[in-house]
Amino acid sequence: MAKRLDRKPDDRPSCKSTAPSLEEYDSRADRRTTQNGPLLFSSFLFAVVFAAALGAGYAIVGAFGVWWLAASFALACFAVMSVRIAMQWEKVVIFRFGKFNRTKGPGLYVTIPFIEQIALKADQRIMVTGFGAEETLTSDLVPINVDAVLFWMVWDAEKACMEVENYYNSVSLAAQTALRDAIGRASVSEVAIRRNQLDRELQEVIEERTSSWGITVMSVEIRDIVIPQGLQEVMSAEAQAEREKNARMVLAEVEKDISAMLVDAAENYEDNDVALRLRTMHLLYESVKGSGGTVVIPSAYSEGFSDVSFDRAAEGLRKPKA
């Protein structure tokens, strides 16, 4: 009878990847430039107005009363809610009685407390959004994982405030949808090879969707494409076979050209014995040029010492003179 093995929760294998998530590189409020400037300005303004009101009250009444302290505190709060500053990269959208009134910034601006409200402080610097498509099927039904990075910025703070509820999340979701659509229309080889074209296509599609939100897309860059391991091996074998095929075709073309040249050379050598001898001497020279050897070639003088010539000469010497 098989025994049942109980496993503790801590002993379970973890399937989480240790690689950093792409969303960790997104532009977030906690990693932006410090916002201490407006806070320090408001604190300084509160202290100055409160001190000035107390000084004026003391000069008028001659003493610090409770009501005068309360009035000074209220006046300082009113000044803080009225006079504000916006950083160089910010655009402030101001509503009056719930309706859009104006955009202000950067620098000093004034609002009417309890009548005007700040609806949005739009950061107009270039923002970074990481997005991806996991297990997305291509046109040839291959699941792949694609990671990309989107660079964008808010160029119209009014539209970003009024046309979309959360423009940051909307941009991220629009980019993911566009990436999945682009992958579904292309094969796995097109996705892997034509990255630049895919970047441009994604930029155009996302720009078309976000332009009405007052957002412009600077660029889209494909960061990584992950193909299943089994398919990688098949594609590698296919690429090797294709290269070997091309190499054999090139070799066959070369052999064909060489054979045609050899036929022409044979016809020339057949009609000209001198050319054939010169070619023979050239091949002989090429064979010994690198080795430094010596080639002995018989000359016409050595033909006199051949056996036939020697026998004829000896027979002439033996004949008596007439």
C-alpha positions as CSV (number, residue, x, y, z in Angstrom):
1,M,0.0,0.0,0.0
2,A,1.5,3.3,-1.1
3,K,2.3,5.8,1.6
4,R,1.2,9.4,1.4
5,L,4.0,11.9,1.8
6,D,3.1,15.2,3.4
7,R,5.1,18.2,2.3
8,K,5.5,21.3,4.3
9,P,4.6,24.6,2.7
10,D,8.2,25.8,3.0
11,D,9.4,22.7,1.1
12,R,7.4,23.4,-2.0
13,P,9.6,24.3,-5.1
14,S,9.3,27.9,-6.1
15,C,8.4,28.7,-9.7
16,K,9.1,32.4,-9.5
17,S,11.9,33.8,-11.5
18,T,14.8,35.5,-9.8
19,A,15.2,37.9,-12.7
20,P,14.1,41.5,-12.0
21,S,10.6,42.3,-13.4
22,L,10.4,44.8,-16.3
23,E,7.9,46.9,-14.3
24,E,10.6,47.7,-11.8
25,Y,12.0,50.2,-14.3
26,D,8.7,52.1,-14.7
27,S,8.6,55.8,-13.7
28,R,7.0,56.0,-10.3
29,A,6.3,58.8,-7.9
30,D,8.7,57.5,-5.3
31,R,11.6,57.6,-7.7
32,R,11.0,61.0,-9.2
33,T,12.8,64.2,-8.4
34,T,12.3,65.6,-4.9
35,Q,9.1,67.5,-4.2
36,N,10.5,69.3,-1.2
37,G,10.5,72.7,-3.0
38,P,6.7,73.3,-2.8
39,L,6.6,72.0,0.7
40,L,9.4,74.3,1.9
41,F,7.8,77.2,0.2
42,S,4.4,76.6,1.8
43,S,6.1,76.3,5.2
44,F,8.0,79.5,4.7
45,L,4.9,81.3,3.5
46,F,2.9,80.1,6.5
47,A,5.5,81.3,9.0
48,V,5.9,84.7,7.3
49,V,2.2,85.4,7.1
50,F,1.6,84.1,10.7
51,A,4.4,86.3,12.1
52,A,3.3,89.3,10.1
53,A,-0.3,89.0,11.3
54,L,0.8,88.6,14.9
55,G,3.1,91.7,14.6
56,A,0.3,93.7,13.1
57,G,-2.1,92.6,15.9
58,Y,0.4,93.5,18.6
59,A,1.0,96.9,17.0
60,I,-2.7,97.6,16.9
61,V,-3.9,96.0,20.2
62,G,-0.7,96.1,22.2
63,A,-1.0,92.4,23.3
64,F,-1.4,88.9,22.0
65,G,-5.0,87.8,22.3
66,V,-6.5,84.3,21.7
67,W,-8.7,85.7,19.0
68,W,-5.9,87.4,17.3
69,L,-3.8,84.2,17.4
70,A,-6.7,82.3,15.8
71,A,-7.1,85.0,13.1
72,S,-3.4,85.0,12.3
73,F,-3.4,81.2,12.0
74,A,-6.5,81.3,9.7
75,L,-4.8,84.0,7.6
76,A,-1.6,82.0,7.2
77,C,-3.6,78.9,6.2
78,F,-5.5,81.0,3.6
79,A,-2.2,82.3,2.2
80,V,-0.8,78.7,1.9
81,M,-3.9,77.5,0.1
82,S,-3.9,80.5,-2.2
83,V,-0.2,81.0,-3.2
84,R,1.5,77.9,-4.7
85,I,4.5,77.0,-6.9
86,A,4.8,74.4,-9.6
87,M,8.2,72.8,-10.5
88,Q,9.8,73.3,-13.9
89,W,8.5,70.0,-15.3
90,E,4.9,70.4,-14.0
91,K,1.6,71.6,-15.5
92,V,-1.2,72.2,-13.0
93,V,-4.8,71.8,-14.1
94,I,-7.2,74.0,-12.1
95,F,-11.0,73.6,-11.9
96,R,-13.4,76.3,-10.7
97,F,-16.7,75.0,-9.3
98,G,-16.1,71.6,-10.9
99,K,-15.3,73.0,-14.4
100,F,-12.0,73.4,-16.2
101,N,-10.7,76.9,-15.8
102,R,-7.0,77.0,-16.7
103,T,-3.6,75.4,-16.6
104,K,-0.7,77.0,-14.7
105,G,3.0,76.4,-14.2
106,P,5.8,76.2,-13.9
107,G,6.5,78.8,-11.3
108,L,4.3,80.8,-8.9
109,Y,0.5,80.7,-9.3
110,V,-2.5,81.7,-7.2
111,T,-5.8,79.9,-6.6
112,I,-9.0,80.9,-4.7
113,P,-9.4,78.6,-1.7
114,F,-12.6,76.5,-1.6
115,I,-13.6,77.8,-5.0
116,E,-10.8,76.5,-7.2
117,Q,-9.3,73.0,-7.0
118,I,-6.2,71.4,-8.3
119,A,-7.4,68.5,-10.4
120,L,-4.0,67.3,-11.7
121,K,-0.3,68.0,-11.6
122,A,1.0,66.5,-14.8
123,D,4.7,65.6,-15.1
124,Q,5.8,66.6,-18.5
125,R,9.2,64.8,-18.5
126,I,9.8,61.7,-20.6
127,M,8.3,58.7,-18.8
128,V,9.4,55.0,-19.0
129,T,6.9,52.1,-19.0
130,G,7.9,48.5,-19.3
131,F,5.4,46.1,-20.7
132,G,5.4,42.6,-22.2
133,A,3.3,39.9,-23.8
134,E,3.6,36.4,-22.2
135,E,2.7,33.2,-24.1
136,T,1.4,35.2,-27.0
137,L,0.7,33.1,-30.2
138,T,2.2,34.3,-33.5
139,S,0.5,33.8,-36.9
140,D,2.1,30.3,-37.1
141,L,0.8,29.4,-33.6
142,V,4.1,29.6,-31.7
143,P,3.9,30.9,-28.1
144,I,6.6,33.5,-27.4
145,N,7.4,36.0,-24.7
146,V,8.3,39.5,-25.7
147,D,9.4,42.4,-23.4
148,A,9.5,46.0,-24.5
149,V,10.1,49.5,-23.2
150,L,7.9,52.5,-24.0
151,F,9.1,56.2,-23.8
152,W,6.4,58.8,-23.7
153,M,5.4,62.2,-22.3
154,V,2.4,64.3,-21.6
155,W,2.2,67.3,-23.9
156,D,-1.4,68.4,-23.1
157,A,-2.2,68.4,-19.4
158,E,-5.8,69.4,-20.0
159,K,-6.5,66.3,-22.2
160,A,-4.6,64.0,-19.8
161,C,-6.8,65.2,-17.0
162,M,-10.2,65.2,-18.8
163,E,-10.0,62.6,-21.5
164,V,-8.8,59.6,-19.4
165,E,-9.2,58.6,-15.8
166,N,-5.7,57.3,-15.2
167,Y,-3.4,58.1,-18.1
168,Y,-0.4,56.2,-16.8
169,N,-2.2,52.9,-16.5
170,S,-4.1,53.5,-19.8
171,V,-0.8,54.0,-21.7
172,S,0.6,50.7,-20.2
173,L,-2.5,48.7,-21.1
174,A,-2.7,50.2,-24.6
175,A,1.0,49.3,-25.2
176,Q,0.4,45.7,-24.1
177,T,-2.7,45.4,-26.4
178,A,-0.8,46.8,-29.3
179,L,2.1,44.4,-28.7
180,R,-0.1,41.3,-28.6
181,D,-1.9,42.4,-31.8
182,A,1.4,43.0,-33.7
183,I,2.7,39.6,-32.6
184,G,-0.5,37.8,-33.7
185,R,-0.1,39.2,-37.2
186,A,3.5,38.1,-37.7
187,S,5.3,34.8,-37.8
188,V,7.9,33.9,-35.2
189,S,10.8,34.4,-37.7
190,E,9.4,37.9,-38.6
191,V,9.2,38.8,-34.9
192,A,12.8,37.7,-34.3
193,I,14.3,39.3,-37.4
194,R,12.3,42.4,-38.1
195,R,12.6,44.1,-34.7
196,N,13.0,47.6,-36.0
197,Q,9.9,47.4,-38.2
198,L,8.0,46.0,-35.2
199,D,9.2,49.0,-33.1
200,R,7.9,51.5,-35.6
201,E,4.6,49.7,-36.0
202,L,4.0,49.7,-32.2
203,Q,4.9,53.3,-32.0
204,E,2.4,54.3,-34.7
205,V,-0.4,52.2,-33.1
206,I,0.2,53.4,-29.6
207,E,0.6,57.0,-30.8
208,E,-2.8,56.8,-32.6
209,R,-4.5,55.6,-29.4
210,T,-2.9,58.0,-26.9
211,S,-2.8,61.2,-29.0
212,S,-6.4,62.0,-27.9
213,W,-5.3,61.8,-24.3
214,G,-2.7,64.5,-24.7
215,I,0.2,62.0,-24.7
216,T,2.9,61.5,-27.3
217,V,5.0,58.4,-27.8
218,M,8.7,59.1,-28.2
219,S,9.9,55.6,-29.0
220,V,9.2,51.9,-28.5
221,E,12.1,49.4,-28.1
222,I,11.8,45.6,-28.1
223,R,13.9,44.5,-25.1
224,D,13.9,40.7,-25.3
225,I,12.2,37.9,-27.3
226,V,12.0,34.4,-25.7
227,I,11.3,31.4,-28.0
228,P,10.6,27.9,-26.6
229,Q,13.7,25.8,-26.3
230,G,12.5,23.0,-28.5
231,L,11.7,25.5,-31.3
232,Q,15.1,27.1,-30.9
233,E,16.8,23.8,-31.6
234,V,14.5,23.1,-34.7
235,M,15.2,26.6,-36.0
236,S,18.9,26.2,-35.5
237,A,18.9,22.9,-37.4
238,E,16.9,24.5,-40.2
239,A,19.3,27.4,-40.4
240,Q,22.3,25.0,-40.6
241,A,20.6,22.9,-43.3
242,E,19.9,26.1,-45.3
243,R,23.5,27.3,-45.0
244,E,24.8,23.8,-46.1
245,K,22.4,23.9,-49.0
246,N,23.6,27.3,-50.1
247,A,27.3,26.2,-49.7
248,R,26.7,23.2,-51.9
249,M,25.0,25.3,-54.6
250,V,27.9,27.8,-54.6
251,L,30.4,24.9,-54.9
252,A,28.4,23.4,-57.8
253,E,28.4,26.7,-59.6
254,V,32.2,27.0,-59.1
255,E,32.7,23.5,-60.4
256,K,30.6,24.3,-63.4
257,D,32.6,27.4,-64.2
258,I,35.9,25.6,-63.7
259,S,35.0,22.7,-66.0
260,A,34.0,25.2,-68.8
261,M,37.3,26.9,-68.4
262,L,39.2,23.6,-68.5
263,V,37.4,22.6,-71.8
264,D,38.4,25.9,-73.4
265,A,42.0,25.5,-72.2
266,A,42.2,21.9,-73.5
267,E,41.0,23.1,-77.0
268,N,43.8,25.8,-77.0
269,Y,46.5,23.3,-75.9
270,E,45.4,20.8,-78.5
271,D,46.1,23.2,-81.3
272,N,49.3,24.6,-79.9
273,D,52.1,22.3,-78.6
274,V,54.2,25.3,-77.5
275,A,51.4,26.5,-75.2
276,L,51.1,23.1,-73.7
277,R,54.8,22.9,-73.0
278,L,54.7,26.4,-71.4
279,R,51.8,25.3,-69.2
280,T,53.6,22.2,-68.2
281,M,56.7,24.3,-67.2
282,H,54.5,26.7,-65.3
283,L,52.8,23.9,-63.3
284,L,56.2,22.4,-62.6
285,Y,57.5,25.7,-61.3
286,E,54.5,26.3,-59.1
287,S,54.9,22.8,-57.5
288,V,58.5,23.4,-56.5
289,K,58.4,27.2,-55.8
290,G,57.4,26.8,-52.2
291,S,59.4,23.8,-51.3
292,G,62.8,25.1,-52.6
293,G,63.5,21.9,-54.6
294,T,65.5,21.5,-57.8
295,V,64.2,20.3,-61.1
296,V,66.5,18.7,-63.7
297,I,65.4,19.2,-67.3
298,P,67.2,17.3,-70.1
299,S,68.6,19.6,-72.8
300,A,69.3,19.0,-76.5
301,Y,73.0,18.4,-75.7
302,S,72.1,15.4,-73.6
303,E,70.3,13.8,-76.5
304,G,73.6,13.1,-78.1
305,F,74.4,10.7,-75.3
306,S,71.3,8.6,-75.7
307,D,71.7,4.9,-76.6
308,V,70.4,5.3,-80.2
309,S,72.8,8.1,-81.1
310,F,75.8,6.3,-79.4
311,D,75.1,3.1,-81.4
312,R,74.9,5.0,-84.7
313,A,78.2,6.8,-84.0
314,A,79.9,3.5,-83.1
315,E,78.7,1.8,-86.3
316,G,80.1,4.6,-88.4
317,L,83.5,4.2,-86.8
318,R,83.6,0.5,-87.6
319,K,83.0,0.9,-91.4
320,P,86.3,0.9,-93.4
321,K,87.0,3.9,-95.5
322,A,86.7,3.4,-99.3
